[in-house]
Amino acid sequence: MDARQHDPFKTAFESLDEFADLISQVFMCPITIEDANHRLLAYSTHDERTDPARISTIIGRRVPEKVINQLWKEGTIPALLKTRDPIRVKNMNDIGLKSRVAISIWKQDEVLGFIWAIEIDKRLTDEDFDLLKKAADAVKNKLLQLQTRKNKKEEHSQEFFWKLLTGHLKGEKEIYDNFHSLQITPASSFALVVFQFQQNITSKEEQSISYLLKTSQSLKIMLYTIDCNQLILLLSPTNIDEPFQQLDHFTRTFVQNLGDRYGVKDITPVYSNIYKDYQKLGKAYNETLTVLSIKEKFPFETKDIFNYQKLGIYQLFELILEKRRNDDYENDSLKRLHEYDNKHNSNLVETLDVFLNQDNNINDAAKELNVHANTLNYRLKRITEIGNVNFKDPNQKMILYLDLKLEKYQGI
């Protein structure tokens, strides 16, 4: 009988690296051990045979994002999250991946990590597959110990994050001391990103979110937390020349991956301005909440706006409203049009709003209102007469546009 059938993995080992070497000796092929987020935990050192994907993983201490994305598309990772059996992965030369076998490491219904064996000079047999299951079972407790330590660190980091968001940490030194105690290197600049879900985020969705965040390598994610239906991230763009474009690409990709991989839809992403002073993180948080509030009240007008900087006039609504109240101001043209609509059950105010939204374009406004262009021209003529509106006066059009938005903002 093959000596290996006596289970060579029923042995004490000091470290995961030592265990990776043992697996490598048993199967005579290079081995890597990863956590559930594809961060490298250990790799065999006694075998020089390898491939570009493994080299990149060892150098970067995690699997490259392009490799992870391809393994999702090819169905490898979805399969590993469902089965306890080894899976053979075909050659993918375009991403530097040679043929290999992978198996998930399970604790009850949770995947703790993966073992990967590269088939360079030999193809693993059915007997090897049975032994690989035993290796996955033997390494389980080590990964559980690592996970417990990681969970405690995440609890401390979330507490620190909420103190930052709510302004409970005063002074730059106290903030940086907390970063360093958590072994987090604060970036020189940061932005706050909030993803708003339709419902409260479930524990299953939390796992999917954590996986996507920890496998993302496009920018630096320093902290994150979940608050009911919101995922809040503190991150730093790495593209100095085009930081907002990078933030926009990250948010769109994140939303798309949640939909494509996990079926989570209808997520609204928003993000703040970019800051260098972490004492302004509370301000950045308020910016994201403002954008979400404006998008809720003006879904059509702001469908392509996701960050505070692009809110334009909407940034100033509270200031303008305060002045309006202090001045006891009322737009006489809008007052007349509202009175006419109420008396005659017409919709001149709505027509005016759509017409100004469409930048005075007759055809686009008529299409949105679902009326003929001649009908729209007649309504505009009535608006001119009843509201004393001069559509050739940009100043009057601007103030009408603003006051219509303020009415909507107040729910009038």
N, C-alpha and C positions, 0 to 999 in steps of 0.2 A: 504493500500500500504506500502511496505517496506520503512522505513525511508531512507534507503540508496539510493533509487531511486531519491531523491532530490539532489544528487551529493554532498556528504560530503567533496569533495575536492575543492569546490568553497569557499575557506577560506584563509585568510592571514596566512602565517607561516614565522617564523624568520629564520629558518635554515633547511637544508636538513634532518638532524637527526630528527628534530621535525616532518617533513613531513613523514619520514619513519615510525615513531611511529604511526602516524595517519593512514597510509595505513594498518599497522599491526593490529590496533584496528578494522578497518573496516572488514578486511578479516579473522581476528583471526589466523594469521600465521606469522612466521618470514619473514622479508623483508630486502633486500639489494638493494642499488642504486649504479650503476657503471657508469663511463664515457665510451666513445666509445672504449677505449683501455683496458677495464676491470680493471681499478683502482677503488678501493672502495671510494665512495663519502660519503655514509651514510648507517647506518643499524639500525634496530629497536632494542630497548634495553629492552622492557618490556616483552620479551618472552624468556624463557630459552631453549625452544625446538630448536634443530638445528641439523646439521650433520657435519662430518669432513671437507667437502669442504668449508662450510660457516665459520667454525672456522679458517681454514687456511687463508681464504680471509681476515677475520677481523684482524688476527694477522699480516699478511704480507702487509695489506692495498691494496692488489690486488689479483685477482684470480690466483691460482697456474698455472704454464705453462702447467703441465700435464693435468689439467682440461680443459684448453682452447683448447689444441690439440685434446682431445677426443671429445669435443663439435663440433669442426670442422669436425672431421671424421664422427661423427654421423649425421651431417647435421644441427645441431641446429643453430650455428652461421650463416652459409650461409642463412638459412631461416629467421633469425631475421634481416638480412641486406636487405631483400626483402619485408617483410610484415609489416603492422602496426597492425596486429591482435596479440593477445596473442598466445604463443606456449607452449604446454605441453611437458616437458622434462621427459623422463622415468628414472627409477632407474638405477644408474650406481655404484653399490657397490664397484667395483674394484678401483674407484677413490674417494670413499666416498661421492657420490652424491645421495641424496634421490630425490624422485619425486618432481618436482617443475614446476611452470609456469613462463614464461619470456615474457616480452614485450619490444619493442624498443621505445625509446623516439626520436621523429622526429622533425626536423625544415625544412620544405619544403622537399627537396630530400636528406637531410643529417641526419644520425643517430648520435644523441648527446650522447646517453647512453642507459642503460637498467635498468628495475626493475625486481627483481627476488622474487618470493613468494614460500616458501617451503610448500608443502602439507604434513604436518605431521599427523594431526588428522582429516583432512577433505579434500575433493576434491572440488576444485573451480567449480562453476556452470557457465552456459552461462550468467546469470545475473552478476556474479562476473567478467566475462571476459569483459562485457560492462563497468563495473565500473573501471576496471583496465585500459581501454583505457582513461577514464577521468582522472585517476591519472597521466598517462603518459603525457597527454596534460597539466595538471596543473603544473607539475614540469619543463616543457620545458624552461621557462624564466630563472629560476635559473641556469640551465645548460648552457644557452647562456651567462650569466654573467661570469661564470667560464671560458668558452671557450675564451671569449674576453681577459680576464686577461692572460690566458695561451698563446694566440697568440702573445701578446705584449712581453712576456718573451722570447718566441722562436725567435722573431726578434732580440732582444738584444743578445741572445746567438749565433745566426748565425753570426752577425757582429763581435763578439768577436772571434769566431772560425776562420774567414777569416784573422783577424789580426794575430792570432797565426800561421796560415799556411803560411802567406806571410812575417813573420818576423817583423811586425809593432809594436810589444810589446817588449820593451827592459827591461831586468832585471826580476829576479824571483819574486820580491815583486809586481811589476805591474801586472804580470800574475796571481799571487795568489789573489790579491785584486779583479781582475775581476771575478775570479771563485767564490769568496765568495759573491760578490755583486749579482751574479745570483743564489745564494744559491745552488751551485754545489760544492760538496766535491771532490777535485782532488785526484785521486788515487796515490799510491806511485810509480807505474810504468804504462806505457801506450804503445799502439801500434796504428798505423794508418791503417785503412782498406779502400780500395776503391773497389766499385763494378762498373764495366763499362758495360753499357747497349748498345745494338745495335743502338738504336735511342735515341733522347732526351727524358728524362723522362717526361711523361704526368702528369697532375694534378691528374688524377684518380690513376695512379701508385704511385704518391706521398702519397696519402691517404693509399694505401696498404702498402707501405714502412713504414710509420709512425706507423701504427698498428702493424706490425711485430716487429719493434724495441721496441716499448713500452710494448709489451707483452713478449718479450724475457727476460728470467731471468738467463741465463747461465753465463753471464759475465756483467760487469758494462759498460754501454754506457753513456759517459759523454756529448758528443756533436755530432751533425751530420748536414750536409748540402748537398744540391744538386746543382751540376754545370753541366748544359746541360745534357750529357748522363752519368754523374758520380755521385754516391752516396758516400760521404766521411764521415767516422766515426772515432771519437776518443773514444777508449774504453780501458778497463783494464781487462786482464785475471785474473780470481780469483783462478785458479789452479797454485800454485807457482811451483810445481814440473814439470808440463808438460804444460807450457803456450802456446807453438806453436801448440801442438796437440789440445788444447782447441780452439785456433783461427781457426785452420783448420776445426774443427768440426762445429764451429759457422758459418763460411762462407759457407760451403757445405749445412748445414741445411737451412740457409737463402735463398740461391739460389733455393733449392728444394721446400721450402714453397711458394716462389713467383711463381714458375712454377705450382705446384700442386693446389694451392688455387686461383690464379689469372691469370694463363695462360701466365705469363711473362717468356720468355725463352731466351737462349743464352746470359747469363750474365757471365762476367769474373771477379772473385774476386782476389784481391792481397792484401798483407799486408806487413808492414815494420818490421824492427827489433823492439825489446822492449827497451824502454828508461825510465829513471827516471827523466831527466831534461827536463822540458817543453819548454825550450829555443831551444831544438833540434827538435821541432815538424816540423819545415820547412824542416829539413834534412830528417825526416821520410816521409814527403809528397813527396819529390824528389825521395826517394827510391821506393815508390809505382809507381810513373810515369815511372821510369826506368824499373821496372818489366813489366809494361804494354807495353812499347815500345819494349822491348826484345821479349815478347810473340807475339807481332804483327809480328815481323821480323822472328822469329823462332818458329812458332806454333807447329811444330812436335816435335822439340827437347825439348821444354819447356811445353808440354801439362800437365805434372804433377808437374810443379813448380808454386807456388803461392806467395812465400814470398822472400824478398830480400836476406835473409841469404842463401837460397838454389840456388841462381843464379850461384854460383861457378865462373868459368872463365869469365862469361858474365858481372860480376861486373866490370871487369878491362878493358873492351873494349876501352873506351875513353882514358885511360892512355896509353894503348899499341899503339893505333892509333897515338897518339901524338908522341910517340917515333919513330914509323915507319916513320912518315913524317919528323921528324928531322934528321933521319938517311938516308933518301932517300932509304929505304929498298924495295927490291922486291924479292919474293920467286922464285928462278930460276926454280925449278921443276914445280910449277904451271904455270909459264910463258910458258914453253915448252908445257905443256899439253893443255893450252888454244890455243896456236898457232896451234897445231895439230888438235884440235877440229874444229877451225875456217876453216882450210884448207880442212879437210876431212869430215866435217859435222858429226862428231862423238860425243860421250858423255863420254869421259874418265874422265873429271873433275867431272861430276855428279856421275859416278861410284865410283870414289875415295871417294867422300863425303859420299855416302851411306855406303860404305864398312867400313869407319872409324866410322860412326855413329853407325853401328851395331857391333862395337868392334871386327872387323876382322872376323865376323862369316859369312862364305861363304853361308850357307843355308838361313839365315835371310836376308842377303843383296840381294841374287838372288831373293828371294820372293818379296822383296820390289821393285826391279827393273823389276820384271816380266820377268826374263830370266832364262834359264837353268844354273845350277851350272857350267857346262863346258864352257858356253859362258862367264860367269863371270870370271872364271880362265884365259881364253884367254885375256880378257880385262885387268886383273891385270898384266898379263905378259907384255902386251903392255905398261901399265903405268910404270912398272919397267924399261923397255928399253928406252922409250921416255923421261920420266921425271927423269930418274936416281934415282928411289925411291927404298929404301931398307926397305921392310915391317918387317924386323927383328930388325930394329933400332927404339926403342921406342922414342928416342929424335926426330928423323926425322918425325915419325908419329904424334907426339904431335904438332910439329910446323906446319905440313901440316894441321892438324885438326884446329888449331887456325887460320891460315891464310885463310882457306876456310870460316870459320865463319866470319872473319873480312871482307872478300869480300861481303858476304851476308849482313852483317850489313851496309855496305856502298852502297848496291844496285848495286854492280858490276856484 
